[in-house]
Amino acid sequence: MELYPGEEDLNLVEHADFNFDGFEDVELLQFRHPHLGKSIFCVYLWDDKAGQFRYEPQIPMPDPIPHPENKTITTHNEYFGGTQSDSVYVWVGRTVTEIATWGLANEYGMPGGNPNCPWTAYCYKRINGKMRTVSMKRTGCDGTDPQEVTCTPPPLSMINAPKARPK
């Protein structure tokens, strides 16, 4: 990554416990877009048995934030035109799995878009192993401010696909 004037105090290395094993992991800054306020990190998890860090490509980007209190990782994205999204991830075994995503999509001028209701508020949750639409509604109609939907992550018991019943 190339640094520019004014970025001399930028943190290139950060740490947090991304796999919630009690050991701090390392984030190396790879790319920063100051106008959007977004950063891309390479995350290396501490492997205590091997006594070394190992690269973990599954950590979501950009700007992942681990939450040890509920063992989730979240991301927040904002784009030009007001489109935004939030996502929540958990570890299921050795796999990072998205369990919920929600936000506002600005569909003004898009094919199939409604110029009177240019926004879509949405919520998807992982239920029984699949991301499912929980809520999808047009908003911001007739010049009103768009309203987000409430979307809470599902309980962990609903995330994995149901096990096959023995015969």
C-alpha positions in Angstrom: 0.0 0.0 0.0 1.3 3.5 -0.8 1.0 6.2 1.8 0.2 9.7 0.8 1.0 13.1 2.6 -1.2 13.4 5.7 -1.3 9.6 6.3 1.9 9.4 8.3 0.0 8.7 11.5 -2.2 6.0 9.9 -2.3 2.7 11.8 -1.0 0.0 9.5 -1.3 -2.8 12.0 -4.3 -3.3 14.3 -5.3 -6.2 16.6 -8.5 -7.9 17.8 -9.7 -11.4 18.6 -11.6 -12.4 15.4 -12.1 -16.1 16.2 -12.9 -15.5 19.9 -10.2 -17.9 21.2 -8.8 -15.4 23.7 -5.7 -14.6 21.6 -5.3 -11.3 19.8 -5.2 -11.6 16.0 -3.5 -9.2 13.6 -5.0 -6.9 10.9 -2.7 -5.5 8.3 -4.0 -2.5 6.3 -3.8 -3.3 2.6 -5.9 -0.5 1.1 -7.7 2.6 2.3 -10.2 4.8 0.5 -10.3 8.0 2.5 -13.2 9.5 0.6 -15.5 6.5 1.4 -13.9 5.9 4.8 -13.3 2.3 4.0 -10.2 0.1 4.7 -9.3 -3.4 3.5 -7.3 -5.6 5.9 -5.6 -8.9 5.7 -6.3 -10.7 8.9 -4.0 -13.2 10.5 -5.3 -15.4 13.3 -3.0 -16.6 16.0 -2.6 -20.4 15.9 -1.5 -21.2 19.5 -0.7 -24.9 18.7 1.6 -23.9 15.8 2.9 -20.8 17.6 2.3 -18.6 14.6 -0.2 -16.4 12.8 -2.0 -17.8 9.8 -3.8 -15.8 7.1 -7.6 -16.0 7.3 -9.3 -15.0 4.0 -12.8 -15.6 5.3 -12.9 -12.5 7.5 -15.5 -10.2 5.8 -14.4 -6.9 4.3 -14.2 -4.0 4.5 -13.7 -2.8 8.1 -14.6 -6.0 10.0 -15.4 -5.4 13.7 -15.4 -8.4 16.1 -17.8 -8.5 19.1 -16.5 -10.9 21.7 -19.6 -10.4 23.9 -21.8 -12.3 21.4 -19.1 -13.8 19.2 -20.1 -12.0 16.0 -18.3 -10.0 13.4 -20.0 -7.1 11.8 -19.5 -4.9 8.7 -21.1 -1.6 7.7 -21.0 -0.2 4.2 -22.2 3.1 2.8 -22.2 3.9 -0.9 -22.7 7.0 -3.1 -26.4 7.9 -3.4 -27.3 6.7 0.1 -27.3 3.0 -0.4 -26.1 1.3 2.8 -25.9 -2.2 4.3 -25.0 -3.9 7.6 -24.0 -7.6 7.9 -23.5 -9.9 10.9 -21.2 -13.0 10.7 -20.5 -15.9 13.1 -18.1 -18.8 13.1 -19.9 -22.1 12.3 -17.2 -24.7 12.9 -14.2 -23.4 10.9 -16.3 -21.3 8.5 -17.3 -17.7 8.8 -21.0 -17.5 8.0 -23.2 -14.5 7.3 -26.3 -14.7 9.4 -28.1 -11.4 8.7 -27.8 -8.5 6.3 -30.0 -5.4 6.0 -30.0 -2.0 4.6 -31.4 0.5 2.0 -30.9 0.2 -1.7 -31.4 3.3 -3.9 -33.1 2.0 -7.0 -33.8 5.4 -8.6 -33.3 5.0 -12.4 -32.7 1.3 -12.1 -34.6 -1.1 -14.4 -37.8 -2.0 -12.7 -37.4 0.8 -10.2 -40.3 3.0 -9.1 -39.5 6.7 -9.4 -42.2 7.5 -6.8 -40.6 5.0 -4.3 -36.9 5.0 -5.2 -35.7 3.0 -2.1 -36.0 -0.6 -1.0 -35.4 -1.5 2.6 -34.5 -5.1 3.1 -33.6 -7.7 5.7 -32.2 -11.2 5.0 -31.5 -13.8 7.7 -29.9 -17.2 7.6 -32.6 -19.7 8.6 -32.1 -23.5 8.4 -28.9 -23.0 6.4 -30.1 -20.6 3.8 -30.3 -16.8 3.6 -34.0 -15.9 3.4 -35.8 -12.7 2.7 -37.5 -11.6 6.0 -38.5 -8.1 4.8 -38.4 -6.2 1.6 -40.4 -3.0 1.2 -40.4 0.1 -0.9 -39.8 3.3 1.0 -39.1 7.0 0.5 -42.2 7.3 -1.5 -43.5 10.6 -2.8 -40.3 12.4 -1.6 -40.4 11.2 2.0 -37.3 10.1 3.8 -36.5 6.4 3.4 -37.1 4.2 6.4 -35.0 1.2 7.3 -36.4 -2.0 8.5 -35.6 -3.6 11.8 -33.5 -6.7 11.4 -32.0 -8.6 14.3 -29.8 -11.6 13.7 -31.5 -15.0 14.1 -30.7 -17.2 17.2 -27.8 -19.5 16.6 -30.2 -22.5 16.7 -31.9 -21.3 13.5 -28.6 -20.8 11.5 -27.6 -24.4 10.6 -29.6 -26.6 8.3 -31.7 -29.2 10.2 -30.0 -32.6 10.6 -31.4 -35.5 8.8 -33.7 -37.7 10.9 -32.5 -41.2 11.4 -34.6 -43.9 9.7 
